[in-house]
Amino acid sequence: MRVDQLVPAFHRGDAIGDTAFHMRNFFRSRGFESDIYCLDRDRELEAESRRMDSFPKPAPGDVTILHFALPSPLTRALRGLPSRKTIIYHNITPAKFFTPFSPDTARIARVGREELASLATAVDLALADSEFNRRELAALGFRNTGVLPLFVDFGKYEKPASRFVRDLVGDGRTNILFVGRIAPNKKIEDLIKVVFYYKKYISPLVRLIVVGKTGSLPKYFESLVRMADEFYLKPEEIQFTGHIPDEEMYAYYKASHVFLSMSEHEGFCLPLIESMVFDLPVVAFDSTAVPFTLDGAGVLLRDKGVDRTAETVDIVAHDEGLRARIIDGQRRRLRRFREQDLGAFLLDKIGGLG
């Protein structure tokens, strides 16, 4: 019996790529034949994957899993297979967030959601990496659904953090961190508003650090730079790092006082888990997958009042008693997340397809 995975783009360090790699190794360890087939991949992953054009026609008793996060020819390919078909849904951001900045990206998002809906009656099992995503699948008519949380390689967080970066931002300012793509759904403009309020009414010694690629949507990034200029935020008060090595990102987690998310659409939000790894208190707007990923940890914001958010950030950053309680709650949540037996869950679900 084969259990193969289809991944449009197979990248190292990417949450989807890491999950696919872990699943393949797990299936092989349980005696299944298992490979990853992709349309695109990193050069260093050529030995760990195969091109989709070499995908052999599966037998009816085989299982084929599609990781779905964007439209691709793999959607049509999956529908036509004789095997038992499964998708793992990693979410598609709604087109409305992209329309003002990139009509092409908005179109891709719309097509992706249309392709997803077309699979509702074509697959035998639909898994999602969060309860929020699972509910989206159920609303689209997928019948056999479940939650398979992202695989997280916690070992990588044990690597040394950059001492240079820690020293650079350890200058007495209150460091507010956000990690994620520079994309409109992340609402980074709301982070800028919070920092402006914090600087004006609480303390001038504040710094917003945004870690993430800046080139995906240039118009959106340019609008953020203009906003920062209009609010007279200096380079030492707002920092866009772009894509950086892991050791630098870990240093920002360790040197920051609060992780703040004002995002309005998340499919899972891995940086929330990463903040827990580094004992960084989380303050996050209550939206989409965020409350499911936090699962009672951190501080959830019910509204986006700039004044209340800034005051909350300041209290969480400097009230040692409250900070300790938040970190304790995040550690408990992290233990629950790490104790999940994803292997047993996978075997149970795959076995149930027979």
C-alpha positions as CSV (number, residue, x, y, z in Angstrom):
1,M,0.0,0.0,0.0
2,R,1.3,3.5,-0.9
3,V,0.6,6.7,1.0
4,D,1.9,9.5,-1.2
5,Q,1.7,13.3,-0.8
6,L,1.2,16.0,-3.4
7,V,2.6,19.4,-2.6
8,P,2.6,22.3,-5.2
9,A,5.8,23.8,-3.8
10,F,8.1,21.9,-1.5
11,H,10.3,24.3,0.6
12,R,12.5,23.7,3.6
13,G,11.5,25.7,6.6
14,D,8.1,26.2,5.3
15,A,5.3,24.9,7.6
16,I,3.7,22.8,4.8
17,G,7.0,21.4,3.6
18,D,8.1,20.5,7.1
19,T,4.7,18.8,7.8
20,A,4.9,16.8,4.5
21,F,8.5,15.7,5.2
22,H,7.6,14.6,8.7
23,M,4.5,12.7,7.5
24,R,6.5,10.9,4.8
25,N,9.1,9.7,7.3
26,F,6.4,8.6,9.7
27,F,4.6,6.6,7.0
28,R,7.8,4.9,5.9
29,S,8.6,4.1,9.5
30,R,5.3,2.2,9.7
31,G,6.1,0.1,6.6
32,F,4.2,2.1,3.9
33,E,5.7,3.1,0.6
34,S,5.6,6.9,0.7
35,D,6.9,9.7,-1.4
36,I,6.4,13.5,-1.9
37,Y,5.5,14.7,-5.4
38,C,5.7,18.4,-6.2
39,L,5.6,20.9,-9.0
40,D,8.4,23.0,-7.6
41,R,11.0,22.5,-4.8
42,D,14.2,23.8,-3.3
43,R,17.3,22.5,-4.9
44,E,18.5,20.9,-1.6
45,L,15.2,18.9,-1.5
46,E,15.6,17.2,-4.8
47,A,16.7,14.0,-3.2
48,E,13.7,14.1,-0.8
49,S,11.0,14.5,-3.4
50,R,9.9,13.7,-6.9
51,R,8.5,15.7,-9.8
52,M,4.8,15.4,-10.3
53,D,5.3,14.2,-13.9
54,S,6.8,11.0,-12.4
55,F,3.8,10.3,-10.2
56,P,2.7,6.7,-10.9
57,K,-1.0,5.9,-11.2
58,P,-2.0,4.7,-7.7
59,A,-4.1,1.6,-7.1
60,P,-7.6,1.8,-5.6
61,G,-6.3,0.7,-2.2
62,D,-3.6,3.4,-2.1
63,V,-4.0,6.8,-0.3
64,T,-3.1,10.1,-2.0
65,I,-2.9,13.2,0.1
66,L,-2.9,16.7,-1.3
67,H,-1.7,19.6,0.8
68,F,-4.0,22.4,-0.3
69,A,-3.0,26.1,0.2
70,L,-3.2,27.5,-3.3
71,P,-4.7,26.7,-6.7
72,S,-2.6,24.4,-8.8
73,P,-2.9,21.6,-11.5
74,L,-2.7,19.2,-8.6
75,T,-6.4,19.8,-7.8
76,R,-7.6,18.4,-11.1
77,A,-5.0,15.6,-10.9
78,L,-6.3,14.5,-7.5
79,R,-9.9,14.5,-8.6
80,G,-9.1,12.0,-11.4
81,L,-7.2,9.5,-9.3
82,P,-8.6,6.0,-8.5
83,S,-7.0,6.0,-5.0
84,R,-8.6,7.0,-1.7
85,K,-8.2,10.7,-1.7
86,T,-7.4,13.1,1.2
87,I,-6.6,16.8,1.5
88,I,-4.9,18.7,4.2
89,Y,-6.2,22.2,4.1
90,H,-3.7,24.9,5.2
91,N,-6.1,27.8,4.4
92,I,-6.4,30.5,1.7
93,T,-6.7,34.1,2.7
94,P,-9.9,35.7,1.4
95,A,-9.4,37.8,-1.7
96,K,-10.9,40.9,-0.1
97,F,-7.7,41.6,1.7
98,F,-5.6,41.7,-1.5
99,T,-8.0,43.6,-3.8
100,P,-6.7,47.1,-3.0
101,F,-3.1,46.1,-3.4
102,S,-2.9,43.3,-6.0
103,P,-5.7,42.3,-8.3
104,D,-3.7,39.3,-9.4
105,T,-3.2,38.0,-5.9
106,A,-6.9,38.5,-5.2
107,R,-7.7,36.5,-8.3
108,I,-5.4,33.7,-7.2
109,A,-7.2,33.6,-3.8
110,R,-10.6,33.5,-5.4
111,V,-9.6,30.7,-7.8
112,G,-8.1,28.8,-4.9
113,R,-11.3,28.9,-2.9
114,E,-13.2,27.8,-6.0
115,E,-10.9,24.8,-6.5
116,L,-11.2,23.9,-2.8
117,A,-15.0,23.8,-3.0
118,S,-14.8,21.6,-6.1
119,L,-13.1,18.9,-4.0
120,A,-15.9,18.7,-1.4
121,T,-17.6,15.6,-3.1
122,A,-14.4,14.2,-4.6
123,V,-12.3,13.3,-1.5
124,D,-12.7,10.6,1.1
125,L,-11.1,12.6,4.0
126,A,-10.5,16.3,4.5
127,L,-8.1,17.3,7.3
128,A,-7.2,20.8,8.4
129,D,-4.4,22.2,10.5
130,S,-6.7,24.1,12.8
131,E,-10.3,23.9,14.0
132,F,-11.0,27.1,12.2
133,N,-9.9,25.6,8.9
134,R,-11.9,22.4,9.6
135,R,-15.0,24.5,10.1
136,E,-14.4,26.2,6.7
137,L,-14.2,22.7,5.1
138,A,-17.5,21.6,6.8
139,A,-19.2,24.8,5.6
140,L,-18.1,24.0,2.0
141,G,-19.7,20.5,2.3
142,F,-16.8,18.3,3.1
143,R,-18.2,15.4,5.1
144,N,-15.4,13.4,6.7
145,T,-13.3,16.1,8.4
146,G,-10.7,16.3,11.2
147,V,-8.0,18.5,12.7
148,L,-4.3,17.5,12.1
149,P,-2.2,20.3,13.7
150,L,1.0,21.4,12.0
151,F,4.1,19.4,12.6
152,V,6.6,21.6,14.4
153,D,10.3,20.7,14.6
154,F,11.0,22.0,18.1
155,G,14.6,20.9,17.9
156,K,15.4,23.8,15.6
157,Y,14.6,26.3,18.3
158,E,17.5,25.0,20.3
159,K,20.0,26.6,18.0
160,P,21.9,29.6,19.4
161,A,20.4,33.0,18.9
162,S,22.4,35.8,17.4
163,R,24.1,37.7,20.3
164,F,24.7,40.7,18.0
165,V,20.9,41.1,17.4
166,R,20.1,40.7,21.1
167,D,22.6,43.3,22.0
168,L,21.4,45.6,19.2
169,V,17.8,45.8,20.4
170,G,18.5,45.3,24.1
171,D,18.9,49.0,24.7
172,G,16.1,49.7,27.2
173,R,13.2,50.2,24.7
174,T,10.0,48.1,25.0
175,N,10.3,45.8,22.0
176,I,7.0,44.8,20.4
177,L,7.4,41.9,18.0
178,F,5.4,40.6,15.1
179,V,6.5,37.7,12.9
180,G,4.7,36.9,9.6
181,R,4.4,37.8,5.9
182,I,3.9,41.5,5.1
183,A,0.4,40.9,3.9
184,P,-2.8,43.0,4.3
185,N,-4.7,40.3,6.4
186,K,-1.9,40.7,9.0
187,K,-3.1,44.3,9.6
188,I,0.4,45.6,10.3
189,E,-1.0,49.1,9.9
190,D,-2.8,48.5,13.2
191,L,0.5,47.6,14.9
192,I,1.9,50.9,13.7
193,K,-1.0,52.8,15.2
194,V,-0.5,51.0,18.5
195,V,3.2,51.9,18.5
196,F,2.4,55.6,17.6
197,Y,0.0,55.8,20.6
198,Y,2.5,54.0,22.9
199,K,5.2,56.5,21.9
200,K,3.0,59.5,22.4
201,Y,1.0,58.7,25.5
202,I,3.0,55.9,27.4
203,S,6.7,56.1,26.7
204,P,8.9,57.2,23.8
205,L,11.2,54.3,24.4
206,V,9.4,51.8,22.2
207,R,10.3,49.7,19.2
208,L,8.1,47.7,16.7
209,I,10.0,44.9,15.1
210,V,8.3,43.2,12.1
211,V,10.0,40.1,10.9
212,G,8.9,38.8,7.5
213,K,9.3,39.1,3.7
214,T,8.6,42.6,2.5
215,G,8.5,41.9,-1.3
216,S,5.4,39.8,-1.8
217,L,3.0,42.8,-2.1
218,P,5.1,45.9,-2.7
219,K,2.1,48.3,-2.7
220,Y,1.1,47.2,0.7
221,F,4.6,47.4,2.1
222,E,5.0,50.9,0.6
223,S,1.7,52.0,2.3
224,L,3.2,50.9,5.6
225,V,6.4,52.8,5.1
226,R,4.4,55.9,4.3
227,M,2.2,55.5,7.4
228,A,5.3,55.2,9.6
229,D,6.7,58.4,8.0
230,E,3.4,60.2,8.5
231,F,3.4,59.2,12.2
232,Y,7.0,60.4,12.5
233,L,8.2,57.0,13.6
234,K,12.0,56.9,13.4
235,P,14.1,54.0,12.2
236,E,14.9,53.1,15.8
237,E,11.2,53.0,16.6
238,I,10.0,50.7,13.8
239,Q,12.1,48.1,12.1
240,F,11.2,45.9,9.1
241,T,13.8,43.2,9.1
242,G,12.7,41.4,5.9
243,H,13.5,37.7,5.7
244,I,16.3,36.8,8.1
245,P,18.3,33.7,9.2
246,D,16.7,31.6,12.0
247,E,19.4,32.7,14.6
248,E,18.4,36.3,14.1
249,M,14.7,35.6,14.4
250,Y,15.3,33.7,17.6
251,A,17.2,36.6,19.0
252,Y,14.3,38.9,18.3
253,Y,11.9,36.5,20.1
254,K,14.3,36.5,23.1
255,A,14.9,40.2,23.2
256,S,11.3,41.3,22.8
257,H,8.8,42.0,25.6
258,V,5.5,41.2,23.9
259,F,4.4,39.5,20.7
260,L,1.5,41.5,19.3
261,S,-0.8,40.3,16.6
262,M,-3.6,42.4,15.1
263,S,-4.2,40.0,12.2
264,E,-7.7,39.5,11.0
265,H,-7.1,36.2,9.2
266,E,-5.0,33.3,10.2
267,G,-5.2,29.7,9.3
268,F,-3.0,28.6,12.2
269,C,-0.4,31.3,13.1
270,L,2.8,29.4,13.9
271,P,4.5,32.5,15.5
272,L,2.0,32.1,18.4
273,I,3.5,28.7,19.1
274,E,7.0,30.0,18.6
275,S,6.4,32.8,21.1
276,M,5.4,30.2,23.7
277,V,8.7,28.4,22.9
278,F,10.7,31.5,23.8
279,D,8.5,32.5,26.8
280,L,7.4,35.7,25.0
281,P,3.9,36.8,26.2
282,V,1.3,37.0,23.5
283,V,-1.3,39.7,23.0
284,A,-3.5,38.9,20.0
285,F,-6.7,40.1,18.4
286,D,-9.4,37.4,18.7
287,S,-9.8,36.4,15.0
288,T,-10.1,33.2,12.9
289,A,-7.6,30.5,14.0
290,V,-5.9,32.6,16.7
291,P,-8.1,31.6,19.7
292,F,-7.8,27.9,18.7
293,T,-4.0,28.1,18.4
294,L,-3.7,29.9,21.7
295,D,-6.3,27.6,23.4
296,G,-6.7,29.7,26.5
297,A,-3.1,31.0,26.6
298,G,-1.9,34.6,26.1
299,V,-4.1,37.6,26.1
300,L,-7.0,37.8,23.6
301,L,-8.2,41.2,22.5
302,R,-11.9,41.4,21.8
303,D,-11.7,44.8,20.0
304,K,-9.0,46.8,18.3
305,G,-9.1,50.0,20.4
306,V,-5.7,51.5,19.9
307,D,-5.5,53.0,23.4
308,R,-6.6,49.8,25.2
309,T,-4.3,47.7,23.1
310,A,-1.3,49.9,23.8
311,E,-2.1,50.0,27.6
312,T,-2.4,46.2,27.6
313,V,0.9,45.8,25.9
314,D,2.6,48.1,28.4
315,I,1.1,46.2,31.4
316,V,2.0,42.8,29.9
317,A,5.5,44.0,29.2
318,H,6.3,45.4,32.6
319,D,4.0,43.8,35.3
320,E,6.3,41.0,36.4
321,G,3.5,39.1,38.2
322,L,1.1,39.2,35.3
323,R,3.9,38.4,32.9
324,A,4.8,35.3,34.9
325,R,1.2,34.1,34.9
326,I,0.9,34.5,31.2
327,I,4.1,32.7,30.5
328,D,3.0,29.8,32.8
329,G,-0.3,29.5,30.9
330,Q,1.6,29.5,27.6
331,R,3.9,26.8,28.8
332,R,0.9,24.6,29.7
333,R,-0.6,25.2,26.3
334,L,2.7,24.3,24.6
335,R,2.9,21.1,26.6
336,R,-0.6,20.1,25.4
337,F,0.4,20.9,21.8
338,R,3.6,18.9,22.0
339,E,1.9,15.9,23.6
340,Q,-0.5,15.4,20.7
341,D,0.1,12.0,19.1
342,L,-0.1,13.0,15.4
343,G,1.1,9.6,14.3
344,A,-1.7,7.7,16.0
345,F,-4.2,10.2,14.6
346,L,-2.9,9.7,11.1
347,L,-3.0,6.0,11.3
348,D,-6.5,6.0,12.6
349,K,-7.8,8.3,9.9
350,I,-5.9,6.5,7.1
351,G,-7.1,3.1,8.4
352,G,-10.7,4.4,8.4
353,L,-10.6,4.9,4.7
354,G,-10.6,1.2,4.0
